[in-house]
Amino acid sequence: MQTNLEYYKIFYYVSKYNSISLAAEALSISQPAVSQAVKHLESDLSCALFVRTSKGVRLTKEGGLLAEYVRKGYETILTGEKKLSEMLNLDAGEICVGASDMTLQFYLLPYLETFHDAFPQIKVTVTNAPTPETLKHLQDGKIDFGIISTPVNNKYDFKMTPVRKIQDVFVAGKKFEYLKGGKLSYKELENLPVMCLEGSTSTRKYVEDYLAERGTFVRPEFELATSDMLIQFAVRNLGVASVVSDFAEKYIESGELFVLKFDRAIPEREFCIVSNERAPMSAAAEKLYDFLPVP
């Protein structure tokens, strides 16, 4: 395109108002400048676009054809500018965050509530998936950032910011109260009905790796989809559940469950905010990110 795009902007306003003077007023430029721009555009396109009338100007047949497309294009640009301004001013926008059941329930959820109260016009989508899938979603650009639990294989070299610690424990119900009091060896788990998460979650892998380092290999009695289900099975005395302590807290306080004591506690893990510094976040995503407290 050889024609100055500014000429099309001026053409848009002249065709909108059918007036050189009103177009000049809308654009805050002089009438001669508007007339000159129209002449340049007519010269570039080799046709007349307007004819003068007693009330101003009107489009020629050729001008009417051009105006139809210029109007659509220019108004689309104006709409884009408006939407961008709304997004930058947090009047609109969308955010997609990746989180597991655990990181959502015990870290992200209260901050999402606060953020939604402050910016109800911003749509927030939470993609619920285990840590490995959350990392893949971030790499593929499907989420703005994620909340994950360690340990992880950070093969994508993402930025990881620790935000809180978590503790893996084994809990059981009243049927297993004979295990209270003393300290157990992890080897004793091999003779107990152990229950754990199914699949290749980071939680299950971490606990299994820790036990393997101590020569302990358990064959789960039950493998369940969520930690909440593990807790319910433990309350009903169906086995000893491997969970993060947060899931069992209220049941421990009520006396329905207790934590098995071992000669050495499983080392703590962390929740981390994970982000891709090679893919800048939107203004809305950055605002939510800033809502999340970092120790």
C-alpha positions in Angstrom: 0.0 0.0 0.0 1.5 3.3 -1.1 -1.2 5.6 0.3 -0.6 7.3 3.6 -3.0 5.6 6.2 -3.6 9.0 7.7 -5.5 9.9 4.5 -7.9 7.0 5.1 -8.5 8.2 8.6 -9.4 11.7 7.3 -11.5 10.1 4.6 -13.4 8.1 7.2 -14.4 11.3 9.1 -15.4 13.3 6.0 -17.6 10.4 4.7 -19.0 10.0 8.2 -20.1 13.7 8.5 -20.4 14.5 4.8 -18.6 17.7 5.7 -15.1 19.0 5.4 -15.6 21.4 8.3 -17.1 18.8 10.7 -14.3 16.4 9.9 -11.7 19.0 10.6 -13.4 19.8 13.9 -13.5 16.1 14.9 -9.9 15.7 14.1 -8.8 19.0 15.5 -7.0 20.0 12.3 -7.6 22.8 9.8 -10.1 22.5 6.9 -7.4 23.1 4.3 -5.5 20.1 5.8 -8.6 17.9 5.4 -9.2 19.1 1.8 -5.5 18.5 0.9 -5.6 14.9 2.4 -8.8 14.1 0.4 -7.1 15.4 -2.8 -4.0 13.3 -2.1 -6.1 10.2 -1.6 -8.1 10.8 -4.8 -4.8 11.3 -6.7 -3.4 8.1 -5.3 -6.6 6.1 -6.2 -7.1 7.9 -9.5 -10.7 8.7 -8.9 -13.0 11.2 -7.4 -14.3 10.3 -3.9 -16.6 13.3 -3.1 -18.6 15.9 -4.9 -19.4 19.2 -3.3 -23.0 20.1 -2.5 -24.6 23.2 -1.0 -24.6 21.4 2.4 -21.1 20.0 2.3 -19.9 17.0 0.3 -21.3 13.6 -0.7 -19.7 10.4 -1.7 -19.4 9.4 -5.3 -20.2 5.8 -6.3 -16.5 5.0 -6.1 -16.2 6.8 -2.8 -19.2 5.0 -1.4 -17.6 1.6 -2.2 -14.4 2.6 -0.5 -16.1 4.1 2.5 -17.9 0.8 3.2 -14.6 -1.0 3.7 -12.7 1.9 5.4 -15.5 2.3 7.9 -15.3 -1.4 8.9 -11.5 -1.3 9.1 -11.2 2.0 11.1 -14.0 1.1 13.5 -12.4 -2.3 14.1 -9.2 -0.5 15.0 -11.1 1.9 17.4 -12.8 -1.1 19.0 -9.4 -2.8 19.4 -7.9 0.3 21.1 -10.9 0.5 23.4 -10.6 -3.2 24.4 -6.9 -2.8 24.9 -7.4 0.2 27.1 -10.0 -1.7 29.2 -7.6 -4.6 29.6 -4.7 -2.4 30.6 -7.0 -0.5 33.1 -8.3 -3.8 34.4 -11.9 -3.0 33.2 -11.9 -6.3 31.3 -9.7 -9.3 30.6 -9.3 -13.0 31.0 -6.8 -15.0 33.1 -6.1 -18.7 33.1 -4.3 -20.2 36.1 -3.2 -23.8 36.5 -3.6 -25.5 39.9 -4.1 -28.9 41.4 -6.9 -29.7 43.9 -4.4 -29.3 46.7 -2.8 -26.0 45.6 -6.2 -24.5 44.8 -7.8 -25.5 48.1 -4.9 -24.7 50.4 -3.4 -21.7 48.8 -5.0 -20.1 45.7 -8.7 -20.1 46.5 -8.9 -17.3 49.1 -6.8 -15.0 46.9 -9.0 -15.7 43.9 -12.0 -14.6 46.1 -10.3 -11.4 47.1 -9.3 -10.7 43.5 -12.8 -11.4 42.1 -14.3 -9.0 44.7 -11.8 -6.3 43.6 -12.1 -6.9 39.8 -15.4 -8.7 39.1 -15.2 -7.8 35.4 -12.1 -9.9 34.9 -12.9 -13.5 34.0 -10.6 -16.1 35.8 -10.4 -19.7 34.6 -8.7 -22.3 36.7 -7.3 -25.3 34.8 -7.3 -28.1 37.3 -4.5 -30.6 36.7 -1.6 -32.3 38.5 1.8 -30.6 38.6 3.3 -32.2 35.5 0.3 -31.3 33.4 0.3 -27.7 34.8 3.9 -27.3 33.7 3.1 -28.6 30.2 0.1 -26.2 30.0 2.4 -23.3 30.9 4.9 -24.3 28.3 2.2 -24.5 25.6 0.8 -21.1 26.6 -2.5 -22.4 27.8 -2.2 -20.8 31.2 -0.7 -17.5 32.4 0.9 -19.1 35.5 0.5 -22.0 37.8 0.5 -23.0 41.4 2.3 -26.3 41.9 3.8 -28.5 44.6 7.4 -29.6 44.7 9.5 -31.5 43.9 9.3 -31.0 40.1 11.4 -31.7 37.0 11.8 -28.1 35.9 12.9 -29.0 32.4 11.4 -25.9 30.9 13.5 -23.6 33.2 10.5 -21.8 34.5 10.7 -19.2 37.3 9.6 -20.9 40.6 8.7 -18.8 43.6 8.0 -20.7 46.9 5.0 -19.5 48.8 4.3 -21.9 51.6 5.5 -25.3 53.0 3.5 -28.5 53.2 4.0 -31.7 55.2 3.2 -35.2 54.0 1.9 -37.6 56.7 0.2 -40.9 57.2 -3.2 -40.8 59.0 -5.5 -43.4 60.3 -8.8 -43.8 62.2 -9.8 -45.4 65.5 -9.4 -48.9 64.3 -5.6 -48.3 64.1 -5.2 -46.6 67.5 -2.9 -49.4 68.6 -0.3 -47.6 66.5 -0.5 -44.5 68.6 2.1 -43.7 71.2 5.4 -45.0 69.9 7.4 -44.2 66.9 7.2 -46.5 63.9 9.7 -47.4 61.3 8.6 -46.9 57.7 9.2 -50.6 57.1 6.1 -51.3 59.2 4.0 -49.7 56.5 4.6 -52.8 54.3 2.3 -54.7 56.7 -0.4 -52.1 56.9 -3.3 -51.4 54.4 -1.8 -48.2 52.9 -3.9 -45.9 50.7 -2.5 -43.3 48.3 -3.3 -41.2 45.3 -3.6 -43.0 42.0 -1.5 -42.2 38.9 1.7 -40.2 38.7 1.0 -37.2 40.9 3.9 -35.3 42.4 2.6 -36.2 45.9 2.6 -39.9 45.3 6.0 -39.9 43.6 7.6 -37.9 46.4 6.4 -40.2 49.1 7.2 -43.4 47.2 10.7 -42.1 46.4 11.2 -41.2 50.1 10.1 -44.6 51.3 12.2 -46.4 48.6 15.3 -44.5 49.9 14.6 -46.2 53.2 14.1 -49.7 51.7 10.3 -49.5 52.1 8.0 -50.6 49.3 4.3 -50.6 49.8 1.5 -52.1 47.7 -1.5 -49.8 48.2 -4.7 -51.3 49.4 -6.6 -48.5 47.7 -5.5 -46.0 45.0 -7.9 -43.0 44.9 -8.4 -40.0 42.7 -8.3 -37.3 45.4 -6.9 -36.7 48.8 -10.4 -35.8 50.1 -11.4 -39.4 49.1 -8.4 -40.8 50.9 -9.5 -38.9 54.1 -13.0 -40.3 53.9 -11.7 -43.9 53.5 -9.4 -43.3 56.5 -12.2 -42.0 58.6 -14.1 -45.3 57.8 -11.1 -47.3 58.9 -10.3 -48.7 55.5 -6.6 -48.1 55.8 -3.7 -45.8 56.5 -3.8 -42.8 54.1 -0.9 -40.9 52.7 -1.9 -37.3 52.5 -0.7 -33.7 52.9 -1.5 -32.7 56.5 -3.8 -29.9 55.5 -6.4 -32.3 54.2 -6.6 -34.1 57.5 -6.4 -31.1 59.9 -10.1 -30.8 60.9 -10.4 -34.6 61.3 -7.3 -34.7 63.5 -8.7 -31.9 65.6 -12.0 -33.7 66.0 -10.3 -37.0 67.0 -11.6 -38.9 64.0 -8.0 -39.4 62.7 -4.5 -39.3 64.1 -1.1 -38.9 62.6 1.2 -41.9 62.7 4.6 -41.0 64.2 7.8 -42.3 62.6 11.4 -42.2 63.7 11.9 -39.5 61.1 9.4 -37.1 59.5 9.1 -36.9 55.7 10.9 -33.7 54.7 8.6 -30.8 54.0 7.7 -29.7 50.5 6.6 -26.4 49.0 3.9 -24.8 47.0 5.4 -22.6 44.3 4.1 -20.0 41.8 5.5 -21.0 38.5 5.7 -18.6 35.5 7.3 -18.5 32.1 9.5 -15.4 31.9 9.8 -15.9 28.1 6.1 -15.3 27.7 5.0 -12.0 29.4 1.7 -12.1 31.2 -1.3 -9.8 30.5 -2.0 -6.8 32.8 -4.8 -8.8 34.4 -2.7 -11.8 35.0 0.1 -9.7 36.5 -2.4 -8.1 38.8 -3.6 -11.5 40.1 0.0 -12.6 40.4 0.7 -9.5 42.6 -2.2 -10.5 44.8 -0.5 -13.7 45.8 1.7 -13.2 48.9 5.3 -14.3 48.8 7.1 -14.9 52.1 
